[in-house]
Amino acid sequence: MVQNKINIVTLGCSKNVVDSEYLSGHLKENGYSVVFDSPKNDAEIVIINTCGFIGDAKEESVDMILQFSELRKKKKLKKLIVCGCLSQRYKDDLKSELPNVDAYFGVHEWEDILKFLGTEIEKSLYEKREISTPKHYAFLKIAEGCNKACSYCAIPLIRGEHISRPIEELVEEAKRLADEGVKELLVISQDTTYYGLDLYGKRMLGELLRRLSDIKAIEWIRIHYTFPTAFPEDALQIMKERENICKYIDIPLQHIDSAILKSMQRGIDEKGTRDILRKIREYLPCVALRTTLIVGYPGEGEEEFQKLKDFITEMRFERLGVFQYSPEEDTPAYILGDIVPEEVKQSRADELMSLQERISEEINQVKVGKIFKVLIDRKENDFWVGRTEFDSPEIDNEVLIPISEKLKIGEFYSVKITDTDAFDLYGEHV
């Protein structure tokens, strides 16, 4: 074991990633050596930042705790700490079933973790941060919690109500990230379109985007987790006007059948969903829309599923992901049961992704011969791997360029697309 070395293992979404980065910044400030998700077992302290969103994520978190519990039991770890969403929601159960953990902390107990390790937060949590992503891009979390009451979702139970961070604070953090070499900001929260309503009395995503886009060193700003109801029109106008705001919107829709949406308590129906998609494409004709959908929600029969397939075929989303419904205790949908068989859920998920694969391949084919601005993320095997403004890291399409080209990670290049497949583009530097 390396003295004062901490391995922070982060599971779940990008919001957890940011939490781990803030924690790391304060630990480093107090003399600890910190690594992220290290495969080596040489750290004397491991902190697992867990996810508790859906069944698969909870299972992954428990498996990770069990893995490191064995090391703690064999005294190959000095301390094992568990925090995050799973710990927030099931702390008492975890304590009784997994006793080899030294301490459990919830989602907002970062100061308590630091005190447990003999350190403290000297200023604001947000003023110290060590990013775990490649140095040229970073997530900017603009709010905590969620005020939506989606029937299937436990996030409000875990993370509490929506709390926006002040614009000035976010701009200062973005400037610090830019000074450290960050060129792309990925704007995130549980619901980015709600931003500002609690703090300023109105939705302020558009104003925040305007202020962020004024930071000249930031070349790309990318929007995630936009809720379809009450989408702020001024945000679309700013996106249209500013070149450094990517024409990319992540808008989780979950379903299209009005009865399913009503049961999900989404606050929108089929017509409202189609209206906001139409408005977005009117403002931003070249926009790349990413959405996520849920299959197997109670009440989804063959007719509702067929409607979902027809919707995907019609809308031709540039990016699409699928979740299988997972019943969560204490949520309104839990009493509905889990009535769609697992094999049917899996079959429907596979069918939607097969449909999306064909759509994505057709959309990609149109790009052959065109030139795009590409940001290089990494080197892998025989290729430089990068992205266009229409793709977010790790979840979307990538551009593969022969390693023989003289390129650099973290730099932008003009790339001509020479070939494509369903989820990748191939190109050459021009």
N, C-alpha and C positions, 0 to 999 in steps of 0.2 A: 504493500500500500504506500502511495506517495502522500506524505504529510500535507495537510491543508488542501488537498486536491478534491474537487467536487465534480461529479458527473450529473448533470441535469438531463433527465430523460423526459421528453415532452411527447405526449400522446394527444390525438384529437386535432382540433381546428387551429387556424392561424392565430386566433385570439389567445389560445394557450401559449403559442410560440412567443407572442409579445410579452405575456406575463413572465415567462421563463427568462426572457432577455432583460427585463427590468430587474428581476431577482439577481441575475448574474452580474449586472453592472454594480449593484451594491455590495455583493460578495467580493468582487475583485477590488473594489474601493477599500475593503477592509482586510485585504491581504490574502484572500483565497485564490487559488488557481482553479479556474472553471473550464470545463469542456462540456459540449452538448452531445448527447446521444452517442457517447463513445462505446465502441465494441470491446474495449479493453476493460479488464477488471482490476485496474491499478488505483482507482480513486478510493480514498478512505471514507468518503461520504457520498451517498447517492440520494438525489431528490427526484422523485417520480411525480410529474405534473400530469394528473390523470384526466381522462374524458369519461363523462357519464351520460352522453347524449342518447345513444341507442344501444340495443342489445350487443351487437358486435363490438362496439367501442368499449362497453363496460367489460366484456369478456377479455378483450385485449389488455385493458388496464389491470384486471385481476391477475392475468397470466404474468404480466411484467412484475407486479408486486411479489408474486410467488417465486419468480426467478431470482430476484435479488434478496428475498427472505432467506433462501437457502444459503446464499453467501453470508448473510448476517448471522445465521445460525451457526455457520462454520467459523465465525469470527474473521472472515475475510473482508468484512466491512466494519468500520468503526461506528457509523450511524447510517440508518435507513429512514428517510423522511418521505411521507406521501402527502401530496397536496392536490388541489384542483377540484374539478367537478364531482368525480366519483367520491372523493373524500368528503366533500361538502354534503353530499346527499346521503351517504351511507356510513358516516364516520363510526357510529356505535357498532354497527354490524361488522365493519372491517376490523375494529379493535378486538372484538371477541373471536373472530375467525382467523385473523392474521396477526398473531401477537408478536412476531419477530420484528415488527416495525417499531422504531423508537418513538415516532410522533406522527400524528395526523393533523393536517391543517386544511381549512376550507379555502374558498376561491379568493377571498379578500384579506387573508391573514398573512400577508407578506412580511409585515413588520414583526409578527410573532415568530415567523420562521427565522428571521435574522437574529432576534433576541435569543431564540433557542440555540443558535450557533455562536452566541457571544458577540454579536455585532448589532448594528442598528441603522435606521434610515436617518441620515443627518439632515437632509433637505426633503424635497418632494420625491416620491417614488419615481416620477417620470423624468427626473433630471439625470439619472444614471442608467445607462443601458448598453449592453454588449450584444450586438445583433448576431444571430446564429445563421442567418441566410448568407449567400454570397454577398460580398461587400457593396455591390452595385445596386442592390434592391433591398427594400425593407417594408414591413407592414407598419401602418400608422393607425392605431386603434383610437377612434374618435369618441367612443362612448362605452359605458358598461351596462349590462343588463338589458331587459326588454319589457316593454309595456303591452306587447301583443298577447293574446290569449289563445293561440292555436291549440286545438284540442289534443293533439298528439305530442306536444312539445313540453319538456320538463325544464327548459332553460330558464324561464322566469322564476320557477321554484328554486333553482340552483343559484342563479346569479342576481336575482332581485330585479327591481324596476330600472328602467332606462335612466342613465345619468350621463348627460353630455359633458365633455370636457370643453373648457373655454377656447374660443378660436385663437386667442393670443398665445395660449399655452401650446396648442397644436402647431401653430406656425413656428414657434420657437423650437419645438422638437424637430420639426421638418428641416429647419435651417441647420440644426446641429447634425442631423443625419446627412444633409448635403455637404457639410464641411468635412464629414468623415468619408466622403466618396460615393454616397448613395445617389443614383441617377433616376431610379424609379421608385415611386411611392405607391403602395397598394393600400387604399383606404378601406378600413374594415370596422365593423361593429356588429352587433346582433341584427340591427336594422339601421342602415346608414341614412335612409330617407327620413327617418324620424329625428335625425340630428337637429338639436337646437330648440326643439319644441318645449322641452322642460326648462331650459336655461334662459331662452330669449322670448318665449311666448309664440314663436313661429318657427317653421322649418327653415334651417339655415345651411343646408348642404350646398346650395348654389354659392352663397357668400364664402363658405369655407373653401370650396374649390377655386374660386376666384383668387382668394388670398394665397392659397398654396401654389397656384399656377404662376404667381408673380415671382416666385423663387427661381431665378434664372438657371441655377445649377441642376434643378430637377427637370429632366427632359420628358419623363412619362409619369402621369398620374392615372391610376387605374381604380375603378369603383367596383366594390364587391358588396354582396348582401343587401341589395336594394329591395325593399318590400313593395309589391305592386300597388297597394292602395295609397292614394294621396301622394303619388310620385310628384315631387316639386318641379314644376315646369321651368323655373329659373335655372335649375341645375342642368336641364337639357340645353337651355340657351347658352349657358357658360361652356358646356361641352362642345357645342357647335362652334363657338367663337375662338376658343383657345386651342392652339395646335398641340400644346404639351399635355392635354388631357386626352387619354386614349379613347378612341371611339369603340368602347367596350363596356358593356353593362352586364353584371351578374345579377339576375333577377329570379330568385327561386319562386316558381309558380305552384308546385306540388301537384296540381291536377287541373282539369278544365271542366269537368262535369259540375254543374251548379249545385246539385244536391250534395255531392261529396264535399265541395268547397264550403257549403253551409255547415255541414257536420264538422268539418275541420276548423270552423270558426275563423276563417281567413278574412272575413269582412269584404269579400269580393265575389262576384259570380262570373259566369262565362263571358257575358257581354262586357263587364268591367275589365276583365283580363284582356280581351281582344282590343278594347279601346286603348288601353295603356300601351300595348305592343304597337298598335297602329300609330299612336302619337310619337313614340320613341323613333320609329322608322321614318316618320315624316320629318322630324328634326334632324335625324342622323341617318341618312340613307345607306351609308356604308358601315353602320354599326355592326359589331359582332355581339350577338346576344347569347349569353350562357344562362341556362336554367337547370333546375333540379326538379325531379318529379318523384312522387311516392306511389308505389304500386302495392296492392293488397290491403289498402285501408278498408275497415269494416263497411260493407255496403257496396264495394266495388265488384260488380258482376261483369259478365262478358260484354254487356251493352255499354257500361261505363268505361271499360277498358278499351273497347273498340273506338269510342269517342276520343279517348286519349291518343290512340294511334293515329286517327284521322287528323287530329289537331297537330301532332308533330309533323306529319306528312305535309300539311298545309303551311305551317309556319316556317319550317326548314331552319330551325335554330342552328347557329354556327357551332355551338357547344352545348352538350347536354349530359347530365348525370342522373342516375336512378338509385333511389333507396327503396328497400323493402320495409313495409310498415312493421314497427316494433312497438308493442304495447308498453307504456310506461306508467308505473304506479303513480297515483295521485293526480293524473291528468284526466280531463273530462272524457277523453275517448277510451280510457281504460275500461269503463263499465260496458263498453260495446263488445268487449271480448276480442279475440284474435281468430276470426272466423274463416279467413281465407287461408287454405292450406299452404304450408311452406313451399311445397313443390310447385304450386300454382304461382306464388309470389316470384319464385326463382324463374319460372318459365316466362312470366310477363316481363320481368326485368331484362332477361336475355333477349326477348323479342323486341323490346324498345331499343336496346343498345344495338341490336343488329340493324334495325331500321335507321338509327342515327348514324351508324357506320356508313351506310349507303349514301345518306344525305351529305355527310361530311366529305366523303370521297368525291362526290359530284361538285361540291362547293370548292374543294381544293383544286380540282382539275381546271377550273376557270382561271386560277392564278398562274398557271404555267406561262412563262414568257414575260410576266410582269416583274417589276422591281419594287422591293419593299425595304424599309428601314428595319434592320435586325439588330437586336441586342444579344451579344454572345454571353451565355451563362456558364458554359463549362467545356472541357475537352473530354470526349468519350470515344474510346477505341479509335476508329479511323476518321472521326468527324469532330468538327467544332459544332456545338449544339447551341442554338439561339432561338429567339422568338420575335415575332412581329408585334405591333401594338395591339393586335387582335387576339393575343394569347397571354394568359397568366401563367406564372411559373408552376411547374409540377403537375398541373391539372389539364392543360390544354395542348394544342398542337405545338410541335417544335420544328425548327428549320435546321437541316443537317447540311454542313458545308465541308468538303474534303479537307483533311488535316494539312494537306500540302499548301493550302492558302496561308499567308502570313497574317494571322489575326491575333487579337488579344481578348482575354476574358474581361467583361465589363465595359467593352467599347461597342459603339454603334457602327454598322456598315451598311452600304447599299448592296442588296443581294438580289440577283435575278433567279427566279424559280425555274428550275429545269425539269423537275419531275415531282410527282406526289403519290401518296397512297392515302388510306382512309384518315390517318391521324398524324401524318408527318409530311413535311415539304422538303425537297432537296434543292439546293441552289449553289450559285457561284458568286463570289465577290466581284463586283463590277466597279 
